[in-house]
Amino acid sequence: MGLFNRSKDETVTETPSVAVENISGDYTLDPSHTRIGFSARHAMVTKVRGHFDQFEGTAHVDTVTPSNSSVTVTIEAASVTTGNEQRDGHLKTPDFFDIANHPQITFVSTNVERDGSEWAITGDLTINGVTKPVTIPFEETGSAKDPFGNTRVGFEGDVTIDRTDWNLSFNAALETGGVLVSEKVKLEFDISAIANVPAEA
């Protein structure tokens, strides 16, 4: 299935709001209304979900020439949250994120493609000191003017990666077969970005 094709259960059913016809411009991520998360299968039977509480990012959107668009995101690895203090502590150790030596996770785009409201953003993802290319498909979820006069745009996207490619290789075998933590991890992005206001001359 191509990057710009979604299965029926992935189709966005809600009609997005449209405040601006052309969303080209410069934007800053709004951490209060953005989720950067992940999910992984635990013990082969259920999923554990988590997210990061601290991050910042900027984007330049060019709808006419999408390849001129760019995205940069920096995540504080120590802000990982899964709802379990012991598990969060383990994720911060050298078994996983090794925050003492690699405090930040970064993504820097290298190419952007667009097909209507669907985008494919390719970039360098750095985790645990290892940099690998990743392509993330995104769907525009609309634009709006909020009560404070900000122009907002929304995007949703996800991609599944093999965590061992970034040396996140800790695991434990189960007596019944399989492993404690799946190697496949789904990265999930619910993005709300605010248009930058041009500085007055």
C-alpha positions as CSV (number, residue, x, y, z in Angstrom):
1,M,0.0,0.0,0.0
2,G,1.4,3.4,-1.0
3,L,2.2,6.2,1.4
4,F,-0.8,8.2,0.2
5,N,-3.3,5.3,0.5
6,R,-5.1,4.5,3.7
7,S,-7.1,1.4,4.6
8,K,-10.8,1.9,5.4
9,D,-10.3,1.8,9.2
10,E,-7.7,4.5,8.9
11,T,-10.0,6.9,7.0
12,V,-10.7,10.2,8.8
13,T,-14.5,10.3,9.1
14,E,-14.9,13.8,10.7
15,T,-15.1,16.7,8.3
16,P,-12.1,19.0,9.0
17,S,-12.6,22.7,9.6
18,V,-11.0,25.0,7.1
19,A,-10.1,28.5,8.2
20,V,-7.5,29.2,5.5
21,E,-7.5,27.8,1.9
22,N,-3.7,27.9,1.7
23,I,-1.8,26.8,4.8
24,S,1.6,27.8,3.4
25,G,3.7,29.5,6.0
26,D,5.8,29.1,9.1
27,Y,4.5,27.3,12.2
28,T,5.5,26.4,15.8
29,L,4.2,23.3,17.5
30,D,1.8,23.9,20.3
31,P,2.8,21.4,23.0
32,S,-0.4,21.9,25.0
33,H,-2.4,20.5,22.1
34,T,0.0,18.2,20.4
35,R,0.7,14.5,21.3
36,I,3.9,12.7,20.3
37,G,3.3,9.2,21.5
38,F,4.1,5.5,20.9
39,S,2.7,2.0,21.5
40,A,4.4,-1.4,21.7
41,R,3.1,-4.8,22.4
42,H,3.9,-6.2,25.9
43,A,4.3,-9.9,26.7
44,M,2.7,-10.7,23.3
45,V,-0.8,-10.0,24.6
46,T,-1.5,-6.3,25.1
47,K,-0.2,-2.9,24.2
48,V,1.6,-0.3,26.3
49,R,1.1,3.3,25.3
50,G,3.2,6.3,26.2
51,H,4.0,9.8,25.1
52,F,6.5,12.6,25.7
53,D,5.6,15.7,27.8
54,Q,8.4,18.0,26.7
55,F,9.2,18.8,23.1
56,E,9.4,21.7,20.6
57,G,9.3,22.0,16.9
58,T,8.9,24.2,13.9
59,A,7.7,23.7,10.4
60,H,7.7,25.5,7.1
61,V,4.8,24.5,4.9
62,D,4.8,25.2,1.2
63,T,1.7,23.8,-0.5
64,V,2.8,24.9,-4.0
65,T,6.2,23.3,-3.9
66,P,6.0,20.7,-1.1
67,S,9.7,19.8,-1.4
68,N,10.5,23.3,0.0
69,S,8.7,22.4,3.2
70,S,10.6,21.4,6.3
71,V,10.1,20.1,9.8
72,T,12.3,20.0,12.9
73,V,11.4,18.5,16.2
74,T,13.3,18.1,19.4
75,I,12.0,15.8,22.2
76,E,13.3,15.6,25.8
77,A,13.8,11.9,26.3
78,A,13.5,12.2,30.1
79,S,9.9,13.4,29.6
80,V,8.7,9.9,28.6
81,T,5.5,8.9,30.3
82,T,3.6,5.6,30.2
83,G,1.6,5.8,33.4
84,N,3.9,3.6,35.4
85,E,6.8,5.1,37.3
86,Q,8.9,2.0,37.4
87,R,8.6,1.4,33.6
88,D,9.3,5.1,32.9
89,G,12.5,4.8,35.0
90,H,13.6,1.8,33.0
91,L,13.0,3.5,29.7
92,K,15.4,6.3,30.8
93,T,18.3,3.8,31.4
94,P,20.9,2.5,28.9
95,D,18.5,-0.4,28.1
96,F,16.5,2.1,26.1
97,F,16.9,5.9,25.8
98,D,20.0,6.3,27.9
99,I,19.1,9.8,28.8
100,A,22.3,10.5,30.7
101,N,24.2,10.3,27.4
102,H,21.5,11.0,24.9
103,P,19.0,13.5,26.5
104,Q,17.2,14.4,23.3
105,I,15.4,12.7,20.4
106,T,15.4,14.6,17.2
107,F,13.7,14.6,13.8
108,V,14.9,16.7,10.9
109,S,13.1,16.4,7.6
110,T,15.1,15.8,4.4
111,N,12.2,15.6,1.9
112,V,8.5,16.4,1.8
113,E,5.8,15.2,-0.6
114,R,2.2,16.1,-0.9
115,D,-0.9,14.6,-2.6
116,G,-3.9,16.8,-1.7
117,S,-4.5,16.7,2.0
118,E,-2.0,13.8,2.4
119,W,1.7,14.4,3.1
120,A,4.8,12.2,3.4
121,I,7.6,13.6,5.4
122,T,11.0,11.9,5.2
123,G,13.7,12.8,7.7
124,D,16.5,11.7,10.0
125,L,15.3,10.3,13.3
126,T,17.9,10.3,16.0
127,I,17.3,8.2,19.1
128,N,19.9,6.9,21.6
129,G,22.7,8.5,19.5
130,V,21.7,6.6,16.3
131,T,20.3,8.3,13.2
132,K,18.1,6.5,10.7
133,P,15.8,7.7,7.9
134,V,12.1,7.5,8.5
135,T,9.1,8.4,6.3
136,I,5.9,9.4,8.1
137,P,2.6,9.8,6.3
138,F,0.4,12.6,7.6
139,E,-3.2,13.6,7.0
140,E,-4.3,17.2,7.2
141,T,-7.0,17.5,9.9
142,G,-8.0,21.0,9.2
143,S,-7.3,24.6,10.1
144,A,-8.9,27.0,12.5
145,K,-8.9,30.5,14.1
146,D,-8.8,30.0,17.8
147,P,-10.4,32.5,20.3
148,F,-7.0,34.2,20.8
149,G,-6.6,35.1,17.1
150,N,-4.1,32.3,16.3
151,T,-4.3,30.4,13.0
152,R,-3.9,26.7,13.7
153,V,-3.3,23.8,11.5
154,G,-3.7,20.1,12.4
155,F,-2.1,16.9,11.2
156,E,-2.3,13.3,12.2
157,G,0.3,10.6,11.3
158,D,1.9,7.4,12.4
159,V,4.7,5.0,11.4
160,T,5.9,1.7,12.7
161,I,9.6,1.3,13.3
162,D,11.9,-1.5,14.5
163,R,13.4,-0.1,17.7
164,T,16.5,-2.4,17.4
165,D,17.5,-0.2,14.4
166,W,18.2,2.5,17.1
167,N,20.0,0.1,19.5
168,L,16.9,-0.1,21.7
169,S,17.4,-3.8,22.0
170,F,16.6,-4.7,25.6
171,N,14.3,-7.8,25.8
172,A,13.5,-10.8,27.9
173,A,12.2,-14.2,26.7
174,L,8.8,-15.5,27.9
175,E,8.4,-19.0,29.2
176,T,5.5,-19.5,26.8
177,G,7.5,-18.3,23.9
178,G,8.0,-14.8,22.4
179,V,9.5,-11.8,24.1
180,L,8.5,-9.3,26.7
181,V,8.6,-6.2,24.5
182,S,7.9,-6.2,20.8
183,E,10.6,-4.9,18.5
184,K,8.0,-3.1,16.4
185,V,7.0,0.2,17.9
186,K,4.3,2.5,16.5
187,L,5.0,6.2,16.6
188,E,1.9,8.4,16.8
189,F,1.6,12.1,16.0
190,D,-1.4,14.4,16.7
191,I,-0.1,17.8,15.7
192,S,-1.5,21.2,16.4
193,A,0.7,24.0,15.1
194,I,0.3,27.8,15.3
195,A,1.2,30.1,12.5
196,N,4.0,32.5,13.3
197,V,3.1,36.2,13.2
198,P,5.4,38.2,11.0
199,A,7.5,40.7,12.9
200,E,6.5,44.3,12.3
201,A,8.9,46.3,10.1
